[in-house]
Amino acid sequence: MEQPSLESLKQQIDELKAEQNAESKKMAGLKGDEKTAQQEKIKGIKTKLTAAEEQLKKLYPEEATASKGAAKKAANKKQAKEAQGKQQQQPAEAAIDFENFTCPAGGVLPIHQSAKRDFRTWTRVSTLNATSDNTTVWIRARVQTIRPQGNKLVFFALRQKVHTIQALLSEQEGLAVTRPMLKWAAKISDESIVNVKGRVVKSPEPIKTCTQTEVEIQVHELWLESRATSDQPLKIADCARPVKDIQEQKKKIKAIEKKIDDLRIQVPADPKAKAANDSEIEKLVEEKSRATTYVWPKINTRLDNRILDLRTTTNQAIFRIQSGVGALFREYLYQNNFTEIHTPKLISTASEGGAEVFKVQYFSGNAYLAQSPQLYKQMAICSDFERVFEIGPVFRAESAFTARHLTEFVGLDIEMQIHDHYHEVLDVMDNMFFFIFQGLETRYAEEIKAIQMQFPFEPIKYRNPSPRLHFSEGMSLLKEELGRLNGEIAKVAQSKNGATPEATPALEQQLSELQAQRTIVLGSDSINELDEFADLTTPQEKLLGTLVKAKYGVDFYFLEKYPIAARPFYTMVDPNDPRYTNSYDMFIRNEEICSGGQRVHDPEMLIKRAESKGVPPKSIKDYIDAFRFGAPPHGGGGVGLERVVMLYLNLKNIRRTSLFPRDPNRLAP
């Protein structure tokens, strides 16, 4: 292999030092897996740098000695210059106590202990626009970013919930802002809380970096209410970064990695060509490093530091919308003569049976966390409440490690008397969700827009009344899809039989994909016919949702009359066809959000239904006895709040819509 020239070695060393410095700067704010990966990256660069320096020392010892002496001399000169600079700055810096700075126009406030009340009028950032020009306001906000411009001007981006505004602090005639105050203000840490008094002025051009694009604030007073530590495990900017930026970065890095892999596979035999190949690989590695400009905190890192993560405008908007769903749910039901109730969450027996229940010690015995308020909703109906609803916690001891399951969530439950038909329950649910969807669109448009900036999604498609499919109709759609796939499989299999060796792999891949789709339709790879009276698997539900949207053009629909084998003992049997029940599920974007139906309200029928399902009547005696004093026909349903919000916003992971999520692996924060 040809000996590298002195200049190429020196250039390589300089580039590696620059890369090491750049990657070291990226360490700030990283934690966990991301920090470990970055440390490994820096370690690799350091190894290359050491090897290059050793090579220089071996091949060009005189130059290595000279370089070492020059570096030491330069370092000593830099150190002396910095010391001289510190001496020159000593008098000015000594005058500024950054921890306790105060002056007539601002400074560090003492700890707020409600010592006095000023009765100031505080202004919301969201209300400031061109009509606010030339008004004086007080605002409290977080410092999102600080950008000093020399020593005479400091720009701030101030944030309140989802709204941001630009503020500028400068020395001006008639203001008490001083040069020391500017120096102090420039060192306020991001995420600190400040009280600002200033004049609102129109901006000559739109301020694209803030939500309030028309105006900015000329700061008259700036007071530090609460200082945030500068050592923060997450950067708000990283948490709020649009997902498209991360996708574009991943795409770019993947393309570079492919080039590197191709070069490593095709290693030339010729030494010169191999050296050129190695050089090209090194250049691509450097290019990959430069392309890695964004950090995307993992979901667990975000949840470990949820206090910071929740501050992003996206998360503020998500939980405004979650609050809105609860408020609209409550508003609609109040308008329709429902009474809100609050049922016990500590109960004596598992509310829905089975092992998916949390047992807790209760004095000298045991209690259970309620899996559902259903028993108590039904008891309220038996107590002549007629129509009830509840918003409260639900607990499920499911070891489900999926993106749509939690062990604790907020349940939105209703129960109501039925006069003529259980479709009265479906009517209420259908009209209620129509009311919720419309309310979100009209009342929370700004929040929806804020979320779409980071996580783009198509608005949900719905209509009123929503499509209601009998379970057998859903099966018919799946049968049609099965027939289509069987036909495609037969065609590809026939083509494969007479295919050339070159075409065979692609046909085999196509055949494999079609067979995988066929398995989804069937619900199992061990059967060849669709079981029309079995419950749907999750993949079947997703496929059915796709087929329903293709046929009806909606993301929200009902599937009713589930087979008797797919519903619990307390569900009323369909009197016209005992193979089915008076039950329903609701779906948003191909996923189930609610199960409900008409309940069995006759105690003798309830006993027979329990026995048919293998449930000993003695084990549910209290439940059965609740209907012995006269019970009206009734039905209802339950919805998971977090799942509704996740699917409405198409966020893919339910943990994004739970304030402090609980799952099998998480009990904190």
Secondary structure per residue as TSV (DSSP state, phi and psi in degrees):
chain	resnum	aa	ss	phi	psi
A	1	M	-	360.0	136.6
A	2	E	-	-65.8	136.7
A	3	Q	-	-68.2	130.2
A	4	P	-	-67.5	145.0
A	5	S	-	-72.5	160.6
A	6	L	H	-58.9	-44.4
A	7	E	H	-64.4	-41.2
A	8	S	H	-66.6	-36.8
A	9	L	H	-66.2	-44.2
A	10	K	H	-63.4	-40.0
A	11	Q	H	-64.6	-41.0
A	12	Q	H	-62.2	-42.6
A	13	I	H	-64.1	-43.6
A	14	D	H	-62.1	-42.4
A	15	E	H	-66.1	-40.2
A	16	L	H	-66.4	-38.0
A	17	K	H	-63.7	-42.3
A	18	A	H	-64.4	-41.0
A	19	E	H	-66.7	-40.4
A	20	Q	H	-62.5	-41.4
A	21	N	H	-64.7	-43.4
A	22	A	H	-64.7	-43.0
A	23	E	H	-70.4	-32.6
A	24	S	H	-63.8	-36.2
A	25	K	H	-65.1	-27.6
A	26	K	T	-74.4	-10.2
A	27	M	T	-66.4	-27.0
A	28	A	T	-60.2	126.6
A	29	G	T	89.4	-9.3
A	30	L	-	-82.0	152.5
A	31	K	-	-152.0	153.4
A	32	G	H	64.1	-132.4
A	33	D	H	-61.1	-39.4
A	34	E	H	-64.4	-41.0
A	35	K	H	-65.8	-42.8
A	36	T	H	-62.0	-44.1
A	37	A	H	-62.3	-41.7
A	38	Q	H	-67.6	-38.0
A	39	Q	H	-62.7	-40.5
A	40	E	H	-63.6	-38.3
A	41	K	H	-63.6	-46.2
A	42	I	H	-65.6	-38.1
A	43	K	H	-61.2	-40.9
A	44	G	H	-63.4	-41.1
A	45	I	H	-64.8	-41.8
A	46	K	H	-62.7	-39.1
A	47	T	H	-61.7	-44.2
A	48	K	H	-62.7	-41.8
A	49	L	H	-63.8	-43.6
A	50	T	H	-62.1	-42.0
A	51	A	H	-63.4	-41.6
A	52	A	H	-66.2	-40.5
A	53	E	H	-67.0	-37.4
A	54	E	H	-65.6	-38.9
A	55	Q	H	-65.2	-40.5
A	56	L	H	-62.6	-43.3
A	57	K	H	-64.1	-36.4
A	58	K	H	-75.9	-42.9
A	59	L	H	-85.3	-34.0
A	60	Y	-	-133.7	70.1
A	61	P	H	-59.7	-38.5
A	62	E	H	-64.9	-42.0
A	63	E	H	-66.9	-37.8
A	64	A	H	-63.1	-42.5
A	65	T	H	-64.7	-43.0
A	66	A	H	-64.3	-41.3
A	67	S	H	-64.4	-39.5
A	68	K	H	-65.5	-41.0
A	69	G	H	-66.5	-40.4
A	70	A	H	-66.4	-39.0
A	71	A	H	-64.7	-41.7
A	72	K	H	-65.1	-40.9
A	73	K	H	-63.8	-41.8
A	74	A	H	-66.3	-39.4
A	75	A	H	-64.7	-42.3
A	76	N	H	-63.0	-39.7
A	77	K	H	-65.6	-42.2
A	78	K	H	-64.4	-41.0
A	79	Q	H	-63.6	-42.2
A	80	A	H	-64.8	-39.3
A	81	K	H	-66.0	-41.7
A	82	E	H	-64.7	-40.1
A	83	A	H	-63.3	-41.3
A	84	Q	H	-63.9	-40.3
A	85	G	H	-64.2	-40.1
A	86	K	H	-64.4	-37.8
A	87	Q	H	-64.5	-40.3
A	88	Q	H	-67.5	-33.7
A	89	Q	H	-84.4	-13.4
A	90	Q	H	-50.5	-49.1
A	91	P	H	-62.0	-43.8
A	92	A	H	-68.3	-45.8
A	93	E	H	-65.8	-35.5
A	94	A	H	-61.8	-24.8
A	95	A	T	-78.6	-13.2
A	96	I	-	-110.6	115.0
A	97	D	-	-97.4	96.6
A	98	F	T	-64.0	-28.7
A	99	E	T	-75.5	-28.6
A	100	N	T	-129.7	21.2
A	101	F	-	-60.0	140.3
A	102	T	E	-154.8	146.4
A	103	C	E	-155.2	173.1
A	104	P	T	-56.8	-26.4
A	105	A	T	-101.4	1.3
A	106	G	E	162.7	-177.6
A	107	G	E	143.6	-165.2
A	108	V	E	-87.9	123.3
A	109	L	-	-81.4	150.2
A	110	P	-	-66.6	164.0
A	111	I	-	-57.6	131.7
A	112	H	-	-71.0	113.0
A	113	Q	-	-124.2	21.1
A	114	S	-	56.7	43.4
A	115	A	-	-68.2	-33.5
A	116	K	-	-152.0	168.1
A	117	R	-	-123.7	121.6
A	118	D	-	-90.7	-14.7
A	119	F	-	55.3	40.2
A	120	R	-	-71.2	155.5
A	121	T	-	-96.0	116.0
A	122	W	B	-96.2	136.6
A	123	T	-	-106.1	138.5
A	124	R	-	-81.3	135.5
A	125	V	G	-58.6	-35.8
A	126	S	G	-60.6	-22.3
A	127	T	G	-88.3	-7.3
A	128	L	-	-86.3	124.8
A	129	N	S	-152.6	-165.9
A	130	A	G	-59.7	-28.4
A	131	T	G	-73.1	-11.7
A	132	S	G	-88.9	2.1
A	133	D	T	-52.9	134.4
A	134	N	T	70.3	19.7
A	135	T	-	-101.1	151.4
A	136	T	E	-100.8	131.4
A	137	V	E	-134.1	156.8
A	138	W	E	-111.0	130.4
A	139	I	E	-134.0	148.3
A	140	R	E	-112.7	130.6
A	141	A	E	-154.8	168.8
A	142	R	E	-90.3	147.5
A	143	V	E	-81.8	110.2
A	144	Q	E	-80.7	-48.2
A	145	T	E	-146.0	155.9
A	146	I	E	-127.6	135.9
A	147	R	E	-135.5	93.1
A	148	P	E	-69.2	141.2
A	149	Q	E	-117.7	95.9
A	150	G	T	65.5	-145.2
A	151	N	T	-115.9	18.2
A	152	K	T	-121.7	-6.5
A	153	L	E	-151.0	136.1
A	154	V	E	-130.4	125.8
A	155	F	E	-97.1	139.3
A	156	F	E	-123.6	144.6
A	157	A	E	-107.2	116.2
A	158	L	E	-104.5	138.8
A	159	R	E	-126.1	133.5
A	160	Q	E	-126.6	113.3
A	161	K	T	50.8	-113.0
A	162	V	T	-97.8	2.1
A	163	H	E	-110.4	140.0
A	164	T	E	-131.2	151.6
A	165	I	E	-144.3	146.9
A	166	Q	E	-86.0	138.4
A	167	A	E	-130.9	146.0
A	168	L	E	-130.5	135.7
A	169	L	E	-114.2	125.4
A	170	S	E	-153.2	161.7
A	171	E	-	-74.8	122.8
A	172	Q	-	-138.9	151.7
A	173	E	T	-64.2	133.8
A	174	G	T	91.5	-8.5
A	175	L	-	-107.1	153.9
A	176	A	-	-91.6	11.4
A	177	V	-	-69.6	127.0
A	178	T	-	-115.2	167.7
A	179	R	H	-60.5	-44.8
A	180	P	H	-59.3	-35.9
A	181	M	H	-65.2	-38.5
A	182	L	H	-62.2	-42.5
A	183	K	H	-64.2	-41.8
A	184	W	H	-63.6	-46.1
A	185	A	H	-63.1	-35.4
A	186	A	H	-65.4	-17.8
A	187	K	T	-103.4	7.3
A	188	I	-	-66.0	132.9
A	189	S	-	-76.8	148.6
A	190	D	T	-56.3	146.9
A	191	E	T	77.5	1.2
A	192	S	-	-69.5	156.9
A	193	I	E	-103.6	129.1
A	194	V	E	-127.6	151.3
A	195	N	E	-105.2	126.0
A	196	V	E	-123.8	130.8
A	197	K	E	-110.6	132.5
A	198	G	E	-167.1	174.3
A	199	R	E	-103.4	130.0
A	200	V	E	-79.9	128.4
A	201	V	E	-130.9	146.1
A	202	K	E	-67.1	140.2
A	203	S	-	-88.1	137.8
A	204	P	S	-62.8	-23.5
A	205	E	S	-144.5	155.9
A	206	P	-	-56.8	137.9
A	207	I	-	-93.2	98.9
A	208	K	T	-73.7	-18.1
A	209	T	T	-86.0	-4.0
A	210	C	S	-128.1	158.4
A	211	T	S	-70.5	-33.9
A	212	Q	-	-88.6	91.8
A	213	T	-	-83.4	-17.8
A	214	E	S	-90.3	-24.3
A	215	V	E	-135.0	163.8
A	216	E	E	-138.4	173.3
A	217	I	E	-115.0	125.7
A	218	Q	E	-88.5	112.6
A	219	V	E	-74.9	127.7
A	220	H	E	-99.3	-37.7
A	221	E	E	-139.3	144.3
A	222	L	E	-140.3	115.3
A	223	W	E	-121.3	129.7
A	224	L	E	-84.6	109.3
A	225	E	E	-82.1	-42.5
A	226	S	E	-150.5	121.3
A	227	R	-	-86.6	130.6
A	228	A	-	-90.6	141.6
A	229	T	-	-64.0	145.0
A	230	S	S	-79.2	-16.6
A	231	D	-	-91.0	85.4
A	232	Q	-	-108.6	132.2
A	233	P	S	-69.5	-17.9
A	234	L	S	-133.3	146.4
A	235	K	-	-100.7	129.0
A	236	I	H	-58.9	-36.8
A	237	A	H	-61.2	-37.9
A	238	D	H	-68.9	-41.3
A	239	C	H	-66.0	-28.8
A	240	A	T	-96.9	2.7
A	241	R	-	-65.7	135.1
A	242	P	-	-58.3	137.3
A	243	V	H	-63.4	-27.0
A	244	K	H	-65.4	-32.6
A	245	D	H	-64.9	-40.5
A	246	I	H	-68.5	-40.2
A	247	Q	H	-63.7	-41.3
A	248	E	H	-65.2	-39.5
A	249	Q	H	-64.2	-44.7
A	250	K	H	-60.8	-40.8
A	251	K	H	-63.2	-42.6
A	252	K	H	-65.7	-44.2
A	253	I	H	-65.8	-39.9
A	254	K	H	-61.7	-39.3
A	255	A	H	-65.2	-40.5
A	256	I	H	-66.1	-43.3
A	257	E	H	-61.6	-35.5
A	258	K	H	-65.1	-41.7
A	259	K	H	-61.7	-42.1
A	260	I	H	-63.7	-45.6
A	261	D	H	-61.0	-42.2
A	262	D	H	-61.2	-41.6
A	263	L	H	-68.6	-34.6
A	264	R	H	-74.2	-27.6
A	265	I	H	-75.1	-43.6
A	266	Q	S	-99.3	74.9
A	267	V	-	-83.9	120.5
A	268	P	-	-67.0	149.2
A	269	A	S	-79.4	-34.5
A	270	D	S	-65.8	128.5
A	271	P	H	-56.4	-43.0
A	272	K	H	-65.2	-43.7
A	273	A	H	-65.1	-36.2
A	274	K	H	-66.3	-40.2
A	275	A	H	-63.1	-41.4
A	276	A	H	-65.2	-38.2
A	277	N	H	-62.7	-45.4
A	278	D	H	-63.4	-39.3
A	279	S	H	-63.6	-40.4
A	280	E	H	-66.1	-37.8
A	281	I	H	-62.6	-44.0
A	282	E	H	-61.4	-41.0
A	283	K	H	-62.5	-40.9
A	284	L	H	-67.8	-36.3
A	285	V	H	-62.3	-42.8
A	286	E	H	-64.4	-39.8
A	287	E	H	-63.5	-39.5
A	288	K	H	-63.3	-40.4
A	289	S	H	-63.1	-42.2
A	290	R	H	-68.2	-30.2
A	291	A	H	-74.4	-19.9
A	292	T	-	-84.5	76.9
A	293	T	-	-98.4	-22.8
A	294	Y	-	-108.3	144.0
A	295	V	-	-107.7	133.0
A	296	W	-	-117.3	98.1
A	297	P	-	-58.6	135.9
A	298	K	-	-70.0	159.8
A	299	I	H	-60.6	-38.2
A	300	N	H	-69.3	-35.5
A	301	T	H	-63.9	-41.2
A	302	R	H	-62.6	-45.6
A	303	L	H	-70.1	-31.9
A	304	D	H	-64.6	-27.1
A	305	N	T	-122.3	47.8
A	306	R	H	-60.5	-31.3
A	307	I	H	-56.5	-42.1
A	308	L	H	-76.8	-44.3
A	309	D	H	-58.6	-37.1
A	310	L	T	-69.1	-12.2
A	311	R	T	-78.3	-13.5
A	312	T	S	-64.3	152.3
A	313	T	H	-61.1	-33.0
A	314	T	H	-63.4	-49.1
A	315	N	H	-67.8	-36.4
A	316	Q	H	-58.6	-42.1
A	317	A	H	-69.0	-40.7
A	318	I	H	-57.4	-45.3
A	319	F	H	-83.2	-17.1
A	320	R	H	-67.3	-41.8
A	321	I	H	-68.9	-39.6
A	322	Q	H	-60.0	-43.4
A	323	S	H	-60.5	-39.6
A	324	G	H	-64.0	-39.7
A	325	V	H	-61.3	-45.1
A	326	G	H	-62.7	-41.9
A	327	A	H	-66.6	-41.2
A	328	L	H	-70.1	-38.8
A	329	F	H	-56.2	-50.5
A	330	R	H	-65.3	-42.8
A	331	E	H	-61.6	-46.7
A	332	Y	H	-62.4	-44.3
A	333	L	H	-69.1	-37.1
A	334	Y	H	-60.2	-40.5
A	335	Q	H	-65.6	-20.4
A	336	N	T	-113.4	34.0
A	337	N	T	64.9	31.2
A	338	F	-	-92.0	150.9
A	339	T	E	-111.5	130.9
A	340	E	E	-78.8	133.1
A	341	I	-	-123.9	165.5
A	342	H	-	-133.8	110.4
A	343	T	-	-100.0	159.4
A	344	P	-	-64.9	145.6
A	345	K	S	-107.3	-14.1
A	346	L	E	-99.6	117.2
A	347	I	E	-131.1	164.0
A	348	S	S	-84.7	-24.9
A	349	T	S	-135.8	161.1
A	350	A	-	-62.2	124.8
A	351	S	T	-67.9	-26.5
A	352	E	T	-124.2	12.5
A	353	G	-	70.4	-176.9
A	354	G	S	79.1	-178.0
A	355	A	S	-93.7	-6.1
A	356	E	-	-83.6	56.7
A	357	V	-	-138.9	143.3
A	358	F	-	-91.2	125.1
A	359	K	E	-97.6	134.2
A	360	V	E	-129.5	152.6
A	361	Q	E	-73.8	133.3
A	362	Y	E	-129.8	92.6
A	363	F	T	54.0	-118.8
A	364	S	T	-88.1	-2.1
A	365	G	E	-127.4	-155.4
A	366	N	E	-120.9	153.0
A	367	A	E	-134.6	172.4
A	368	Y	E	-130.7	148.7
A	369	L	E	-83.7	132.7
A	370	A	-	-63.1	128.6
A	371	Q	S	-82.5	-16.7
A	372	S	-	-170.1	149.9
A	373	P	S	-87.9	14.2
A	374	Q	H	-56.5	-49.5
A	375	L	H	-55.9	-44.3
A	376	Y	H	-74.2	-31.2
A	377	K	H	-62.3	-45.1
A	378	Q	H	-66.4	-37.6
A	379	M	H	-64.3	-35.8
A	380	A	H	-64.5	-39.1
A	381	I	H	-64.2	-40.8
A	382	C	H	-66.2	-19.7
A	383	S	T	-93.5	15.8
A	384	D	T	70.7	27.4
A	385	F	-	-75.2	-19.5
A	386	E	-	69.7	-56.2
A	387	R	E	-138.4	122.7
A	388	V	E	-134.6	158.6
A	389	F	E	-147.1	161.6
A	390	E	E	-146.3	143.4
A	391	I	E	-118.3	110.9
A	392	G	E	-163.4	171.0
A	393	P	E	-71.2	146.5
A	394	V	E	-128.6	140.0
A	395	F	E	-121.0	129.8
A	396	R	-	-133.8	118.1
A	397	A	-	-84.9	56.8
A	398	E	-	-95.2	127.5
A	399	S	-	-83.4	60.9
A	400	A	-	-105.9	113.8
A	401	F	-	-101.8	61.9
A	402	T	S	-118.5	173.2
A	403	A	T	-82.4	1.3
A	404	R	T	-127.7	8.3
A	405	H	-	-119.3	141.4
A	406	L	-	-131.0	157.5
A	407	T	S	-87.6	-17.0
A	408	E	E	-138.8	129.4
A	409	F	E	-146.2	174.2
A	410	V	E	-96.0	121.3
A	411	G	E	-94.7	136.1
A	412	L	E	-109.7	104.0
A	413	D	E	-118.2	144.2
A	414	I	E	-132.0	156.1
A	415	E	E	-149.5	142.1
A	416	M	E	-153.6	153.3
A	417	Q	E	-65.0	147.5
A	418	I	-	-112.1	129.8
A	419	H	S	-95.8	-50.2
A	420	D	S	-113.7	-41.8
A	421	H	-	-157.5	149.9
A	422	Y	T	-68.5	-11.8
A	423	H	H	-63.0	-16.6
A	424	E	H	-59.6	-35.4
A	425	V	H	-66.9	-44.3
A	426	L	H	-63.0	-37.5
A	427	D	H	-60.2	-45.1
A	428	V	H	-62.7	-46.9
A	429	M	H	-63.3	-42.2
A	430	D	H	-64.1	-50.8
A	431	N	H	-65.4	-34.6
A	432	M	H	-65.7	-44.9
A	433	F	H	-69.2	-33.2
A	434	F	H	-60.7	-42.6
A	435	F	H	-63.8	-42.4
A	436	I	H	-65.3	-48.0
A	437	F	H	-60.9	-44.1
A	438	Q	H	-66.3	-39.4
A	439	G	H	-63.6	-39.8
A	440	L	H	-64.2	-41.9
A	441	E	H	-64.4	-38.5
A	442	T	H	-88.7	-36.9
A	443	R	H	-94.0	-20.6
A	444	Y	S	-126.8	32.0
A	445	A	H	-61.9	-38.4
A	446	E	H	-65.5	-41.5
A	447	E	H	-67.0	-40.5
A	448	I	H	-61.2	-41.8
A	449	K	H	-63.3	-41.0
A	450	A	H	-62.0	-40.8
A	451	I	H	-68.2	-40.5
A	452	Q	H	-64.8	-23.2
A	453	M	H	-64.6	-34.6
A	454	Q	H	-97.6	-43.0
A	455	F	S	-122.3	86.2
A	456	P	-	-60.8	139.9
A	457	F	-	-153.6	154.9
A	458	E	-	-82.0	135.2
A	459	P	-	-58.4	147.4
A	460	I	-	-65.5	140.6
A	461	K	-	-102.9	128.8
A	462	Y	-	-152.5	168.9
A	463	R	-	-152.1	167.6
A	464	N	S	-132.9	121.9
A	465	P	S	-73.4	153.6
A	466	S	-	-78.0	155.7
A	467	P	-	-60.5	136.7
A	468	R	E	-122.6	112.5
A	469	L	E	-105.0	131.5
A	470	H	E	-65.1	147.2
A	471	F	H	-52.3	-37.7
A	472	S	H	-65.8	-30.9
A	473	E	H	-68.3	-38.9
A	474	G	H	-61.2	-41.3
A	475	M	H	-63.6	-36.7
A	476	S	H	-63.8	-39.5
A	477	L	H	-63.4	-40.6
A	478	L	H	-68.0	-36.4
A	479	K	H	-62.6	-43.2
A	480	E	H	-59.5	-43.0
A	481	E	H	-66.0	-37.4
A	482	L	H	-63.3	-42.3
A	483	G	H	-62.1	-42.2
A	484	R	H	-62.0	-44.7
A	485	L	H	-66.7	-40.6
A	486	N	H	-59.3	-40.6
A	487	G	H	-64.3	-42.8
A	488	E	H	-64.2	-42.1
A	489	I	H	-62.0	-42.2
A	490	A	H	-62.5	-42.1
A	491	K	H	-63.2	-47.1
A	492	V	H	-66.5	-39.8
A	493	A	H	-61.6	-39.1
A	494	Q	H	-67.1	-41.5
A	495	S	H	-64.6	-36.3
A	496	K	H	-66.4	-34.5
A	497	N	H	-61.0	-35.6
A	498	G	T	-108.5	18.7
A	499	A	-	-82.7	155.1
A	500	T	-	-73.4	159.8
A	501	P	T	-57.1	-33.1
A	502	E	T	-69.4	-35.5
A	503	A	T	-85.4	-18.8
A	504	T	H	-59.2	-47.0
A	505	P	H	-56.9	-41.9
A	506	A	H	-65.6	-38.8
A	507	L	H	-68.7	-37.8
A	508	E	H	-64.1	-39.6
A	509	Q	H	-63.7	-44.5
A	510	Q	H	-61.7	-41.5
A	511	L	H	-64.5	-41.9
A	512	S	H	-61.9	-42.1
A	513	E	H	-65.1	-41.7
A	514	L	H	-65.1	-40.2
A	515	Q	H	-67.0	-34.5
A	516	A	H	-65.7	-39.8
A	517	Q	H	-65.3	-37.4
A	518	R	H	-64.0	-39.5
A	519	T	H	-62.2	-38.3
A	520	I	H	-62.4	-44.4
A	521	V	H	-61.6	-43.7
A	522	L	H	-74.7	-24.6
A	523	G	T	86.1	-2.5
A	524	S	-	-165.8	151.6
A	525	D	S	-93.3	5.6
A	526	S	S	-104.2	3.0
A	527	I	-	-128.5	159.5
A	528	N	S	-115.6	-10.2
A	529	E	S	-121.7	147.6
A	530	L	-	-74.9	127.3
A	531	D	-	-82.6	108.4
A	532	E	T	-77.8	-7.1
A	533	F	T	-123.8	20.8
A	534	A	S	-104.4	154.8
A	535	D	-	-65.5	155.0
A	536	L	-	-77.8	141.3
A	537	T	-	-80.4	164.8
A	538	T	H	-60.1	-45.6
A	539	P	H	-59.9	-37.3
A	540	Q	H	-63.5	-41.6
A	541	E	H	-59.8	-43.9
A	542	K	H	-64.2	-43.1
A	543	L	H	-65.1	-43.8
A	544	L	H	-60.6	-39.7
A	545	G	H	-60.4	-39.2
A	546	T	H	-64.7	-41.7
A	547	L	H	-68.3	-37.9
A	548	V	H	-64.9	-41.6
A	549	K	H	-65.4	-39.5
A	550	A	H	-62.4	-34.7
A	551	K	H	-87.5	-40.3
A	552	Y	H	-110.8	-10.9
A	553	G	-	72.4	26.7
A	554	V	-	-130.0	155.4
A	555	D	S	-100.5	-7.3
A	556	F	E	-125.5	123.3
A	557	Y	E	-156.9	169.1
A	558	F	E	-111.6	142.1
A	559	L	E	-121.0	119.5
A	560	E	E	-122.1	175.8
A	561	K	-	60.0	53.4
A	562	Y	-	-65.0	149.1
A	563	P	B	-59.8	152.7
A	564	I	G	-62.3	-29.5
A	565	A	G	-71.2	-18.5
A	566	A	G	-99.5	6.1
A	567	R	S	-130.1	150.7
A	568	P	-	-69.4	168.8
A	569	F	T	-61.2	-27.8
A	570	Y	T	-84.1	5.3
A	571	T	B	-88.1	133.9
A	572	M	-	-68.6	135.2
A	573	V	B	-77.2	145.0
A	574	D	-	-69.4	118.7
A	575	P	T	-69.0	-21.3
A	576	N	T	-87.3	-20.7
A	577	D	-	-155.6	94.6
A	578	P	T	-64.0	-1.4
A	579	R	T	-76.4	-16.9
A	580	Y	B	-119.8	172.5
A	581	T	B	-127.9	162.3
A	582	N	S	-83.5	74.2
A	583	S	E	-138.1	170.7
A	584	Y	E	-158.4	157.6
A	585	D	E	-125.9	150.1
A	586	M	E	-112.6	146.5
A	587	F	E	-130.2	140.3
A	588	I	E	-126.6	129.2
A	589	R	T	46.3	48.5
A	590	N	T	75.1	7.3
A	591	E	E	-124.1	140.7
A	592	E	E	-70.8	132.5
A	593	I	E	-118.0	-11.7
A	594	C	E	-156.3	138.2
A	595	S	E	-122.2	138.3
A	596	G	E	-164.8	-172.3
A	597	G	E	158.4	-170.1
A	598	Q	E	-84.1	135.7
A	599	R	B	-91.4	152.4
A	600	V	-	-74.3	120.7
A	601	H	-	-110.4	0.8
A	602	D	-	-99.9	124.6
A	603	P	H	-62.5	-37.2
A	604	E	H	-69.6	-41.2
A	605	M	H	-64.1	-36.6
A	606	L	H	-63.9	-40.2
A	607	I	H	-62.2	-45.9
A	608	K	H	-63.1	-42.1
A	609	R	H	-65.3	-39.5
A	610	A	H	-64.0	-44.3
A	611	E	H	-63.6	-37.1
A	612	S	H	-66.9	-22.4
A	613	K	T	-99.9	4.5
A	614	G	T	77.8	20.8
A	615	V	-	-99.4	117.2
A	616	P	-	-63.3	122.8
A	617	P	G	-54.6	-32.5
A	618	K	G	-62.2	-31.0
A	619	S	G	-73.0	-14.8
A	620	I	G	-125.1	30.9
A	621	K	H	-55.7	-46.0
A	622	D	H	-60.8	-38.1
A	623	Y	H	-65.7	-47.3
A	624	I	H	-64.4	-41.2
A	625	D	H	-64.4	-23.4
A	626	A	T	-62.4	-18.1
A	627	F	T	-105.5	8.5
A	628	R	T	-84.3	-8.3
A	629	F	T	-108.5	25.3
A	630	G	-	93.1	111.9
A	631	A	-	-129.1	127.4
A	632	P	-	-73.8	154.6
A	633	P	-	-57.4	138.5
A	634	H	E	-156.8	164.8
A	635	G	E	-160.5	175.4
A	636	G	E	-177.1	-155.4
A	637	G	E	-176.6	167.1
A	638	G	E	-136.1	141.3
A	639	V	E	-126.2	141.0
A	640	G	E	-88.8	119.0
A	641	L	H	-59.0	-47.4
A	642	E	H	-62.4	-37.3
A	643	R	H	-70.5	-37.9
A	644	V	H	-60.1	-46.3
A	645	V	H	-66.7	-42.4
A	646	M	H	-57.5	-46.4
A	647	L	H	-75.1	-36.7
A	648	Y	H	-60.5	-41.5
A	649	L	H	-92.6	-2.0
A	650	N	T	54.5	50.4
A	651	L	-	-90.9	-6.9
A	652	K	S	74.1	-27.7
A	653	N	-	-131.6	122.5
A	654	I	G	-65.5	-20.7
A	655	R	G	-66.2	-22.3
A	656	R	G	-71.7	-19.5
A	657	T	G	-111.1	12.3
A	658	S	S	-112.7	127.2
A	659	L	S	-56.9	-53.8
A	660	F	S	-133.3	85.9
A	661	P	-	-64.8	150.1
A	662	R	-	-121.6	125.4
A	663	D	B	-142.1	-179.6
A	664	P	T	-57.0	-21.9
A	665	N	T	-105.2	-1.4
A	666	R	B	-135.4	121.2
A	667	L	-	-124.0	2.5
A	668	A	-	-149.0	157.4
A	669	P	-	-73.3	360.0
